């Protein structure tokens, strides 16, 4: 019979991460948030309300220019974006992010969801609209969410 994994406290998780060569540092100016880094990727974790657990404050991503980049799917390609830059998500960067997340989940005891196990899960999905996109702005059809209500 499978044993239920023991839930680790926030401090136990941080100590184990340090032992496994993760860089662990407090976020300056923010209480109870810790930035975890390794392999050029980073995540911000915070102590959960119940004081025993933890939760993500900022999703994991590669560090670009000192910021944690978010993965954006634009339909035809994925990009890592920060407030200053946008870079294509190459296979090498995605593999590094996967390795970082898997190591982190192993330490924290987090559950791996089916869709995450299949591949990369983006932070945002921003598919472009094909119909009318090549028309001048004044001639483009009004999207349904911007039309006045019709009953």
Buried (B, 14 or more C-beta within 10 A) or exposed (E): EEEEEEEBEBEBBBBBBEEEEBEBEEBEEEEBBBBBBBBEBBBBBBBEEEEEBBEEBBBBBBBBEEBBBBBBBBEEEBBBBBEEEEEEBEEEBBEBBBEBBEBBBEBBEEEEEEEBEEEBBBBEEEEEEEEEEEEEEEEEEEEEEEEEEEE
